[in-house]
Amino acid sequence: MPLRLAFSSNAYLDVPVDEAVARIAGAGYHGIELLADVPHAWPAGLLAGQKEAIRRAVSDHGLTISNINAFMMNAVADPRQPYWHPGWTDPDPHYRAIRREHTKRALRLAAELGARSISTEPGGEVAAGQSREEAATIFYDEIMPVLDVAAACDVTLLIEPEPGLLIETFEQYLEFAGRVNHPALGLNFDVGHAYCVADDPAEWVPRLAGQTRHYHLEDIAATRVHHHLVPGEGSIDFAAVLRAIATHTPDLWLTVELYPYRDRPDDAARAARAHLLAVARECGVELA
């Protein structure tokens, strides 16, 4: 069975969801990571007819939903940062509630659309005056009831370690996951984020095979600064990564995530796929 490539719709923030679906399919991908945010699938504002239109567009173009991205919350327009806020660990419980309820809605949306997982932020920023221990406790208290919703929906809630947020490294993820110990919790393994924090992606793939449910792919410069690049434009050894994934988790989706390229998403999508297919051929991995 070949590894399967998807593309995240968060690179297509300037077009409606049906157009994003068509263009991702046109670039040769077999899957789409659906953004649970404006202008694509903000759960709080989706009517039944809109959900059916998404299902129909995905089906008509021969795609599968690889994952639902519930990380970004541009719809809230939080002035601090449109991706990370409102956060799970915000000192203000009202802001935390916005994140918590959005995640519940995204889980229910995933169940309605037939998606197996959603991804979320790994606890948010540690606020000024807030210790990591305090933030981790808040995150635990907020996410536990959401995981019960995930279990009821038969959808896995994936934490995505992120540079600059509460959980940055895989060791930190494992520590938190051990504390949570909930069957509905999983890992969104972001290869670029791992490289940023000096967690060698190829080495960690087998170590996390029991936790990982979905992958994000993007390249990162040799500086390890967190800025998503088209695969082939940075320093990640994708041959080693693809070989590891093919050996240990061949049934999982690999979603290319290139949201910084919203000014030219088609070019980025095609270039990323071409590079990854070429690398796969060279290293003997079957990739579709």
N, C-alpha and C positions, 0 to 999 in steps of 0.2 A: 504494500500500500504506500503510495507516495505521500510525502509531507504536503500539507495543503496551505496555500497562501491566501490570506485575506487582506483587505485594506480598510483602514479606519476612515469613517466618514467625517472625522473631525478636521480633515484637510479641506473639506468642501463646505465651509461655513457660509459661503456666499451664494449658495444655491439651495433650492428645496430638496427634500429627501429623495423624491422620485428621480430627480436629475442626478443626484449623487450616486444612487444605485445604478443607474444606466451607465454613468461614466466609469464607475469602478468595474463593472462587468466589461465595458468596452476596452478597458486597459488589460484585460486578460485574467482577472482574479476570479476565484471560485467562491470567495466568501467576503462578507462585509461586517466590520465591527460598527454597530449602529450607535450613534451618539445620542444619549438620553438627555438632550439639551436642545435649545433653540439653535438653528431653525429646523431640526430634524425630528426629534421624538421626545420633547419635554413632557414627562409623564403626567404632570399636573394639568396640562392643557390639551391632552389628546382625547378626542372623541372616538367613539366606536368606529365611525366611518373612516377616520384617519388611520386608525390601527389596521383596518382591513385594507386600506390603500397601500400601506407599507408592506403588509403580507403579500399582496398581489404583485407589487413592484419587484420585491425580492424573488418571488417564485417565477415571474414572467422572464426575468433575466438570468434564471438558472443559478442564483446565488444561495448561500446558506449564511445565516447570522452566526458569526464565529463567537461573538461576545457582545454584550451591551456595555458601553462605556458610560458609567454613572459618576465618573471622577469630576469631569468639568461641570460647572454650574453657571455658565454665562447668563442664563435667564435671570438670575438674581441680581446681576450687575453690581456685585459687591466692589466698592472702590479700592479695597486693599489688594485684590488680585482675583481675576475672574475664574481661575481654575481651582485654586485651593480653598477658597472661602465661599460660603460658610464652611467651617471645618469641624471635624469630629471632636476636637479638643479645645475649641474656642472657650475662653473663660465665661462667656455669656451663654447661659443655657438656652436662651431663645434662638441664638444663631445655631447652636448644636442641634436644636430641634428641627431646623430647616434642613440640615444635612441628613439627619436621621429619617425624617418623613419622606424626603426625596428618594432615599435609598430603598425604603419599603415600596414606594410606588414603582421604582425601576425594577425591583424584583417581580412585582406582579405583572408589569409590562413584559418582562422576559418570558414569564410563564405563558402569557397570552400569545406572544409571537413565536414561541417554540425555541427560544434561546436557552442554552444550558447554563449560562453564567452571566454575571455582571461584575464589573471591576469598580473599585472605589479607592479613595485616597488612604494612605497608611497612617491615619491619625492626625493629619494636619500639622501646622507649624506649632512648635513649642513657644508659647507666648512669653513675653517679658515678665519676669518674676515667677514663672511657672517651672517647676522642676520636671525632668523627664518622668520621674516616678508618678508625679501628680497627673501629668498628661496621659500616661499609660493607663492609669486607673480610670480616668474619665473615658478614655477610648473603650476600655473593657466594659464599663457600665453602659455606655451608649450602644455598643455593637451587639451585645448579647441578645437583647430582645429582637433585634433586626435579624439575627441569625435564626431565630425561631420562625420568623416570617419566611426566610429563605428555605428552611426545611419544609414548611407547609406548602410552599410553591414548587418544591423539587427543583430549585435553582441554587447554584453554588455562588456564594459571595466571595469574591476574590480581592484580597488586599494586594496592592501594587506598591512595593517599596520605591521610594522617590527621594533623590538627593534634596536635602534641606528640610525634609519633613520628619515626623516623629520616628518612623521606621525607615531607615535608609538602606541598611545592609540585610543580607539574608540571615545572618546570625540573630539580628534583632527581630526579624520576622519569626524565626523558629522559636525564640524565647516567648514572644507574644502568642503565637499559635499554640504553644504548649500550655500556656496559661488559660487560653480560651477553651481548647479541647472540645470543639464542636464539629460535628460531621458536615455541616453546611459551609464550613470555612475552607478556602483554598487560596492558592497563590497565583497572581498574575505575574509571570516571570518576564520582566522587561530587560532585555539584553543590554540596551544602551545604558539604562540606569545602573545595572550591575557594573558595567565598565567604568562609569563615572566614580563609583565608590571603591574601585579596585577589587571587586569581587569577580574573579575570572569566570565569565559566563560558561565556557565549555566545561570547566571543572565543577561548577555548581549544578549543572543540568542533572547528572546522575544522583547527586546528593539530595536533590529536591524533587526527584521523580514522583515520590508519594504525595507531594503537596501541590505540585504545579498542575493547573488545569487549562492554561492558555498562555501564549507567548506574545510579547510585543517585540518587534524588530525595528531598529533604526541604528544608524551609525553615529559615532561620537568622535570628535577630534582627539588627537594624541594628548592634548592638554587636559582631557577628561572633564572639560567644562560641559555642563548639562545643556546642550543645544542639539536637537535632533537633526541629523543629516541623512541624505539619501544613502543607502548602503553602497559602499564603494568610495564614498567621499571622505571617510574617516579612517580610523585605525583598528576597528574591530576585526578579529580573525573569524569571518563568517564560515569558512570551511570547517574549522574546529567546532564551531557552534552547531552547524547543520549536522555534522557527523554525530555529535553527542545526542542531539534531539532524535535523529533517525534511529539511534541505538536504544535509547532509553524511554522516549515518550513519542513514538511515531504517530500516534493517533490524535495528537492535539493540534489545534489551529495555530498558525503563525501569522499574526496580524502586523502588517507594516503600518507604523504610526508616524505620520509626517505632517502634523498640524502646522509647523512653521511655514509650510509651502502653500498656503491658501491662495496665493497670487498665481500659482502655476501647478495646481494639484495633478492635472493629467500628466504633465511632463515628469513630475516626481514619481507618480505611481508607475509609469512605464519604465523609467530608468531603474527604479528599485527592483521591480520584477525581473528585468533583463539581467541586472547584475547578480541577483540571487540565483536565477536559473543557471547562469554561466558558472558561478562558484559551485553549485550543486553538481553540474556535469563534471567539472574538473575533479571533484572529490568523491565521485561515485555515489552520490545521494540522489534518489528519485524525488523530484519536487514538481508540484503541479500548481 
